[in-house]
Amino acid sequence: MKLDSSHTQYLFKKYLESRNYSGITVTKYLRIVRDFFYYLEDETLKEDLREVTGADILIYQEKIASERKGEAKRYAPTSIKGIIFTLRHLFRYLYRGELILANPFDRLMIRINTVNKIRPCIDEEEIATFLDSIERSEEHTSELQSHSFISYAVFCLKKKRKQTKKKKNYLYINT
C-alpha cells in the first residue's frame, strides 16, 4: 500500500475526526499535509511518505522559514511551529498505526527561534498624572473602565511588579 497524498489525507482525516477534532482544525491540518506533499513531489520527487527522512523534514522547515511572498516572510515562527507540530502528529499517527516502519521525527531536534517582543508602556509619571486628572465618581467608573487607554494604563501599573525591566525611564513589559 502506497502512502500517497490522497490516501494519507483520507486516513489522517478519519483519524482526526475520530478524535473529535473540530472541522476547522481538520481542514487546517489537511492543508498543511497537502502542502508538505506538494513540497515532497516537487523538490524531492518522493510520492510516498514511507520514503521521508528526518533530513527531508529539516529541509522543509528551512524552506518554509525562508520562503518569501512579496517583501514579507510567508510564515511567522509560530506558524512554522504549528506546521511542524502537525507533521509530527501525522507521522506519529502513521507510526503508531504501523503504516510506516520508522518515524522521521524520532531523534530529530527542531528549534524554531521566536523573538520575544518588548512592548513599551506609558511612562509611570504620565500614567499617574492622567489617572489623577480623572474625576472619581461612581457614575463615571463603569464608563471610564471601558476606555482602552485607562485599561492599558491600569494594566501597565498592575504588571509593574511582574516581569518588568527598566530602560531609559520607560516601563517595558515582556509579552
N, C-alpha and C positions, 0 to 999 in steps of 0.2 A: 504494500500500500504506500503510495506516494503522498507526502505531506506538502502538497502544493497550496497555492493561495486560497482557492475557493474551499477546498476540503478542510484546511486548517481553520479558516474563518468560521465555517459551519460548526465544526467541533467546539471551538472556543466560545462561540455564541451560545450554543446549547449548554455548555458548562456554566457560563456566567449567568444565564437565565435560571439554571437550576439552583444557583447560589443566591438568587433573588437580588441581583444587581439591577439598578434602575435602567430603564431604556436609554437614558442619556449616557450613562456610563458605558453600557454595552456598545452603543454607537461610537463613542469616543475611542474605546479600546480597539474596536474593529477597524476604525480609520487608521490608528497607529500601526496595527498589524498589516493592513493593506499597504501603507506607505513603506514599511520595512520590506515587504515583498517586492515592491517596485524597485527599491534600492538593490535588493539581492539579485533580481533578474537583470537589471541594467548594469550594475557595477561589478558584480561577482560572477554573473552568469549561472547562479545557483537557483534552482526552482524547487528544491526540496529542503525543508527545514532540518532534516536529518544531516545535511551537509554543513550546517552553520557551525562555525567555531567561535571561540572567545575573541580571536583576532577580528573576525567579521563584526562582532558587536562593538569592539573598541573603535574600529574604523568608522562604523556608522555613527557612533556617538560623536566622534570628531567631526564628521561630515555635517551633522545637523547643528553642531555648535558653531561651525564656521560658515555655514551656508548663509548667503545674503539674499534678501529680496529687496531690490531697490537699494537705498542707502542704509537701511536699518537691518540689524540681525533678525533672522526669521524667528528664532526661538530664544526665549529668555531662559536663564538657568533653571528656574522652577519648572518650565515646560519640558526641558530636556530630562530633568529628574522624573517627571511624570511618564515620559516616553520610555525611559529605561526601566522604570517600575513596571509598566505594562508588559514590556517584552520579557522581563524577569518572571512575571506572573504567568505569561504564556508558556515559557519554556519549563517552568516548574510544573504546570499542569500537564504538559506533554510528557515530561519525565516520570511523574508520579503515575500517569495513566499508561506507562510503558509504550508510548508511541515513538519515543526516541531513546536511544541507548545511553546517551550522555547529555547532561545539561551544560550548554556552553557557558553558563553563568557560574558554574562551580569553580571555585578558586579565582574568580575574576573580581578584581577590585576596581570599581569605577568611582572616581572622585569628580564631582562637578562643583566648581568654585562659584559660590554665590557671594555677592557683595552686600555687606550689612550697610544699609543706608542710615546715615545720621541725619535726623530731621531737626532743624533748628527751631527752637521755641522762642517765644517772645521774651524779651529781657525782663528780669524779675521786677525791676523798678517800674517798667511800663505796665506790667500786669497790676501791680499794687496801685498805681496811680489811676488806672482805668477802673478797677473794682471800687476804689474809694470814691470815685466820682458818680457811681451809680446810687440813685436814691433807693434806700432799702425800705420796702413796704411789702406786706403780704400779698396785696393785689397785683403787684408787679413781678413777684418772684417767679410765677409759672411762665409768664410771658418772656422774662429775661432768660430763663433757662433754655428756651428754645433757640436762642441766638447762638450761632456756631462760634462766634468769637469768644463769647463768655465760656461756652463749653470747652473750647480749646484752651483758654486761659486757666480754667479750673483743672483741666487735665494736666497741663504743664505743672501747676502747683502741686497737685497730688503726686505726680511722678517725680517730683524734685528729689525726694529722698531715696528713690529707687532707680537704679541703673542710669545714673546721670554722670555727665562729665562737664567740667567747667572749661571753657575755651573763650578767650577774648571777651569776657564779661557777658557771654550769652550762655543760655542753658541749652544743652543738646541732649536729646533722648534717643537711645538705640531703639529702632523699631524692627 
